Amino acid sequence: MTLSKTIGFLGPIGTYTEQAALLYSSESTLTPLPTIPAIGDAVASGETDQGIVPIENSLEGSVTYTLDLLITQSGLSIYNEIVIPIEHYLMASHGTKTSDISIIYSHPQALAQCRTFLHSHYPDAQQVASLSTVAAVTDMKNSGPEAAAIAPYRAAELHDVEIIGQNIQDNANNLTRFVVLSGTDHPITGHDKTSICFAFDSDSPGSLYSTLGEFAHRTINLTKVESRPTKESLGQYIFLIDCDGHREDRQVKEALGAISSKVSLLKILGSYPKWDLK
């Protein structure tokens, strides 16, 4: 539980990110912000104490906007993480007949996560991307009686619309991981993980193997390994990993020290408590 007074989250009100923020710290002042970069700027400038953004979905993978923010933005550190189940609902204006629905709005990830349902029940409906799942409800209401939206349950309450399909996601194990951004690391808890990114000056055989080997030699478990383009040249990548342990733990500290001489860039994105998946 955070003691911060102000937490920015990816808005608008009613999004899954707000759900994560309420679960994390319902007593804080929660402020919706329009974009992931806006949240990073708010935290880095001190406008908000912390910020909450999505970073990974169990079906669709990483949220690249968040990864790029962590790589490029200074003054940010992952302070905590929250994992929540994603339950999608199909909703429409009161009185809408399901047989009349010809256009369905939602965020692109939500549309992707409901492919099977949409193909089975609305194969001919036009799918239109919205800025967020909650914005999709506004788009739907502005569109006409033949429109529907895929959004969280809370969005139906906020906008007074009718739920016509519940838990329509393709996979019941649809989880999204959110991270809490701050200016500092979380203190050691004994049940931590550390996120880092690194890059090489040149592509040479064994570089990645040698770097990751520093963790294996110290029996440090890697829970995630992925890459992002540097956006400087085709074929150049920044690698991101999550490992067990806190950056102040002896073994992790030794591993980080060892790889610092092997890479051209090393950035510690944060050490923070692991979310307990119950």
N, C-alpha and C positions, 0 to 999 in steps of 0.2 A: 504494500500500500504506500503510495507516494504522499508526501507532505506538501507537494506543490499546490499553489493556489489557482493557477491558470494553466489549462491544457488545451492546446489547439488540436483539432481533429479534422480529417478530410470530410467536409460537409457535402450537402446540406444536412440539417437535422433529420434524423431518421435512417441514416446510412448504417451499414454494418460497422463502419469505423466508429460511429457514435456508440453502438452497442458495446464495442470493445472498450471504449473510453469509460462508459458507465460501469462496466465490470471491473475495470482497473481502479477507478477512483471516482465514485459517484458523488463524493462530497466536494470535489474540486469544482471550480468554475470552468465549464466546458465551452470552448469557443469554436464554432465551425469556420473553416477556412476553405477557399475554393480549389486549391491545387496542392499537390505534394511539395513542389518547390516553395510555395507560400508558407507552408508549415515549417520547412527547413529554415527559411529566412526569419520567421517569427521566433523560433527557438534560438538561433544564432545571435539575433539582435537583442534578445532579452524581452521581447514583446510578450512572449508566453514563457512560462517556466519549463514546460515540456510540450511535446507534440506526439501524436499517434498517427501512424500511417500503415497501410497494408504492405507486406513485403513478400508474401508467398501464399499461394493457394495449392492445396493438395491435388487438384485436378489440372489446373492451368499453368502451374509453375510460378516462377518469380515475377514480381512486379518490377519491371525494369526501370520505371521512373524513380522508384525508391532506391534501387541499387545505384543508379547514376548519381542520385543526390548524395548518398553516403560516400561515394567515391570522390566526388568533386567538391562538396561543400565543407568548408572548414568550420570549426567550432561546434561540431555535432558528435554525439556519441550515443550508441544504443544503451539505454539504461534499463530496459526491461522488455519482456515480450508477453503477448496475450494470444491465445489460440481460441477461436470460437467456431462452432458449427455454422455453416451457411445453409439456411433454409429459405428457398425461393418460393414466392407465392405469385400466382397469376391473378391480376385484379383488373376490374373495369368499373366504369360508372354504373350507378344503380340502374337496373332495368335493362342492361345490355344482354342480348341473347348470345350465347356462345357460338351459335351457328352463324352469326353476323360478323364475327371478328375477322378482319382481313389485314390488320396491321398490328404488330406487337413491338412495343418500345422497351428497351432496357440498356444497361451498360453492356458493352461487348463481351466482357467475361461472363456476365450472368446469362446472356444469350447462348454463349458457348457451353455453359454448364447445364443447359436445359435442352440440348440438341435432340435427344431421343424423344422427350415429351413433345416438343414442338413438331418434330417430323411425324409423330404418331397422331397428334390431335389437330394440328394446324399446318399441314404440309404446304398449303397454298398461301399462307399469310406472309405478308412482307415483314421482314425483321429490320428494325431501324435502331441504330445506336444512339444512346443518350449519354450525357456527361456523367451521370450517376444513376443508380437504381432508383433513387428518390426523384431525381429530375425526370425520370421516365414517366412517373405518375403525372407530373405536370404536363409533359408532352402529350400524354394520352388524353388528358382532359381537354387540352387545347385542340386535339385532332378531330374528335367526333365520336359518334356512338358506335362506330365499327372498330374502335381501337381498344387495346388492352396493354397492360404493362407487367413486367416481371420485377418484383421489388420485395423488400423485407415486410414482415407483418406490420411493423410499426408504421410504415409508410401508409398503409391502408387506414390506420387509425387517424393519422395526422391529416389525411386528405379526404376522409369520409368517402371512401370508395368500397366497392364490394369485392370480396375475395371469391374467385370462381375456381381456383385450383390451388392446392397446398402441397408443400414439399415436392415440388415438381423437378427438382434437380436430378440429374441422371444417376448420381452416386450418393448413397446415404452417408458415406464418409467424406463429405465435402467440408473441409476445414480451411480456414484462412488464418494465417499467422500475421499478427500485427507487432510492430516494434514501437517502443516509447523512446523518443529522441530527447536528449538532454545535453547539457554542456559538460557533464562529468560521467564517469563510470559509477556503477552501483558497487557498494562495498562487497567484499567477499562474503558469500553465504555458505560455501561448501557444496553447493549444488548449482554450479555456474557453467556458462559457456562463453566463448570468446569468438568474435567475428573479426576477420582481417581481410585486407586485399593486398595484392602484390603484383608486380610486373617485372619483366626482364628487358634489358637493353636490346638483346638480340635473341633470335630463336636458335638455340643450340641443343643437340641431342642430350637428353638426360637432365636438363635444367629443372623441369617440373618434378621429375622423379626424385632428384636429389633434395629439392626443397621440401617436398612432402615427407621424404624419408626422415627428416629431423623430428617430425612428430611421431612417426612409427618407432624410431629408435628409443623414444621415451615413453612408449605405450600410451600416447595421447590419442584418443579416438577422434577421428574426423567425422562429423555428422552431415556435412554438406560440402561439395566442391563444385564450382561452376565458373564460367568465364563470361566476360563482357568485352565487346570491342573497345579499343582505346579511342576510337573515332578520329584517329590521326592517320592511320594507314591500314589498308586491307591486310588482314592476316595478323595484326597485332592485337593482343588481348591482355586484359587485366583479369587476374584470377581471384576469386572470392572463396573463402573457406570459413566454416564454423567448426570449432573444436571444443571438446569438453575441457572444463577448467577455467579459472580466472587468470587474467594477465599477470597478476601478482603471485600466483602459485609458482613454486620453484621450477617445476618441470616445464610449464608453459613459458615462463620467463626465459628459461634456457633455450627453448626451441625458437622463440622469437629472436633472441640474440643471435642464434646460429644462422637463421635464414636471412638476417639483415645484410650479411656480407655476400649473399648469393643473388640478391635481387636489386633492381634499380629503383624500385618504389616499394615501400612497405607502410601501410596505414592500418592502425588498429581501430576498427570501427566501434568497438565496445566490448566490455565484459559485463555480464548481467545474469540474473537467475534464470534457470531453465523453467519453462512453463510445465506444470505437472498435468499431463494428459490423463484424466481419470476415465 
